[in-house]
Amino acid sequence: MISAIAGSWRSLAFRGVLVIALGIAALAFPAQTIWIVGAFALYAIVHGAIDIVAVFRSPGEASHAALMLLEGSIWIAGGAATFHWLTSAFTLGYVVAFWALGLGAVAMIVAIAARGHLPHVWALGVVGVVALAFGVWLLHDPVHLFLMGPAIEIAALAIVSGTSMLVLGFQGRHIAGGWHATGRLETATHE
């Protein structure tokens, strides 16, 4: 898993910046929400497909492959559901809530699995907790789904998930120079 993060740090950072930009656009241009949410849904489907294709292109440890398949499936399901319920703010709120729960859980699992291997892995754990808290908050009081509207819901999800990709991208960049061709770290661990 660590070698995959180190090897794809540029892609992770780029996707993180892109999805954060979509989140900011949703906040900045609320009149264009349907287009921005649609763009985010399309991005999500492509992101999920990239994750799933990456599993089959570079076979690695089974736990890493399972996490990548799970994350890719969550992105694709979230994007497809967003397209399906694009015009229903209430239902879209539930989609965003469950999407945040799924991505938050995956971020927490990766943070726990990468403990001792990635520098500052706690930051990914914090992003996972924030995503989980956001999802629970939306589900806890459905009135918020009406009050917030799809622009804020998608913006929050985009910013949290983009931040998680940036955290992984920067951590991958930090350790990329320390990898041998064999996939082993030069030093024992980075803390």
Secondary structure, DSSP 8 states (H G I E B T S, - for coil): -HHHHHHTHHHHHHHHHHHHHHHHHHHH-GGGHHHHHHHHHHHHHHHHHHHHHHHHHS---HHHHHHHHHHHHHHHHHHHHHHHTTT-HHHHHHHHHHHHHHHHHHHHHHHHHTTTTSTTTHHHHHHHHHHHHHHHHHHH-THHHHHHHHHHHHHHHHHHHHHHHHHHHHHHHHHHTTB-TTS-BSSS---
